[in-house]
Amino acid sequence: EHLFDVSDLQHEPSVISKCGSLEVSFQYDNAHSRLLVTVHQAKEIPAKDRGGANNTQVRIMLLPGKKQRHKTKVKDGENPVFDEKFCFNKILP
């Protein structure tokens, strides 16, 4: 039975539409049971003339509860830099 093979990774899936990429880092603080999330930057965000928006904001929500949520400041441009940190509390390993 074929479940997964490394050769499956050699072909990239077709992209329906490119909306850019997001650089984010995560750090878990075991002593305080919290997850620290840093939103660094976005890259290649479509401009308004290409069907995008005037500005960009990243919203972070912890699932499945959806009770802990954060959002970045609004930034302009196709490659906005955020460098904002957020903390999710009472997160079990």
C-alpha positions as CSV (number, residue, x, y, z in Angstrom):
1,E,0.0,0.0,0.0
2,H,1.4,3.4,-1.0
3,L,1.0,6.0,1.7
4,F,3.8,8.4,1.2
5,D,7.1,8.4,-0.7
6,V,9.8,11.0,-0.9
7,S,9.4,11.2,-4.6
8,D,5.9,12.7,-3.9
9,L,7.8,15.9,-2.8
10,Q,9.7,16.3,-6.1
11,H,6.7,17.9,-7.9
12,E,5.4,21.2,-6.6
13,P,1.6,21.5,-6.6
14,S,0.1,23.9,-9.1
15,V,-0.5,27.4,-7.7
16,I,-4.1,28.7,-8.1
17,S,-3.1,32.3,-7.3
18,K,0.0,33.7,-5.7
19,C,-0.8,35.9,-2.7
20,G,2.7,36.3,-1.4
21,S,4.5,34.8,1.5
22,L,4.8,35.5,5.2
23,E,7.9,35.1,7.4
24,V,6.9,34.1,11.0
25,S,8.9,32.5,13.9
26,F,7.5,30.6,16.9
27,Q,9.1,30.1,20.3
28,Y,7.5,28.1,23.1
29,D,8.2,29.1,26.7
30,N,7.7,25.9,28.6
31,A,8.2,27.6,32.0
32,H,5.3,29.9,31.5
33,S,3.2,27.8,29.1
34,R,3.1,30.4,26.4
35,L,3.7,30.6,22.7
36,L,5.6,33.6,21.4
37,V,4.9,34.5,17.7
38,T,7.0,37.0,15.8
39,V,5.6,38.3,12.5
40,H,8.7,39.4,10.6
41,Q,7.6,40.5,7.1
42,A,5.5,39.7,4.1
43,K,6.8,39.3,0.6
44,E,5.4,39.7,-2.9
45,I,2.0,41.0,-1.7
46,P,-0.1,41.8,-4.9
47,A,-0.5,45.5,-5.5
48,K,-4.0,47.0,-5.9
49,D,-3.6,47.2,-9.7
50,R,-3.0,43.4,-9.6
51,G,-6.1,42.6,-7.6
52,G,-4.6,43.2,-4.1
53,A,-5.3,45.7,-1.4
54,N,-3.8,49.2,-0.6
55,N,-2.3,47.9,2.6
56,T,-1.6,44.7,4.6
57,Q,-2.4,43.5,8.1
58,V,-1.6,40.1,9.6
59,R,-4.2,38.5,11.9
60,I,-3.3,35.6,14.1
61,M,-5.8,33.4,15.8
62,L,-5.1,30.3,17.9
63,L,-7.4,27.4,16.9
64,P,-9.7,25.7,17.8
65,G,-10.8,28.1,20.6
66,K,-10.4,31.3,18.6
67,K,-10.3,33.2,21.9
68,Q,-6.7,34.3,21.7
69,R,-6.2,36.6,18.7
70,H,-3.9,39.4,17.7
71,K,-3.3,41.6,14.7
72,T,-0.4,43.6,13.4
73,K,-0.3,47.3,12.5
74,V,-1.4,48.1,9.0
75,K,1.5,48.5,6.5
76,D,1.8,49.6,2.9
77,G,3.7,48.1,0.0
78,E,4.4,44.8,-1.6
79,N,7.0,43.8,1.0
80,P,5.8,45.2,4.3
81,V,8.1,44.7,7.4
82,F,6.2,44.2,10.7
83,D,8.7,42.8,13.3
84,E,5.9,42.6,15.8
85,K,5.7,40.0,18.7
86,F,2.6,38.4,20.1
87,C,2.1,36.1,23.1
88,F,-0.5,33.3,23.4
89,N,-0.9,32.3,27.1
90,K,-1.9,29.0,28.8
91,I,-0.7,26.9,25.9
92,L,0.1,23.3,26.8
93,P,3.0,21.5,25.1
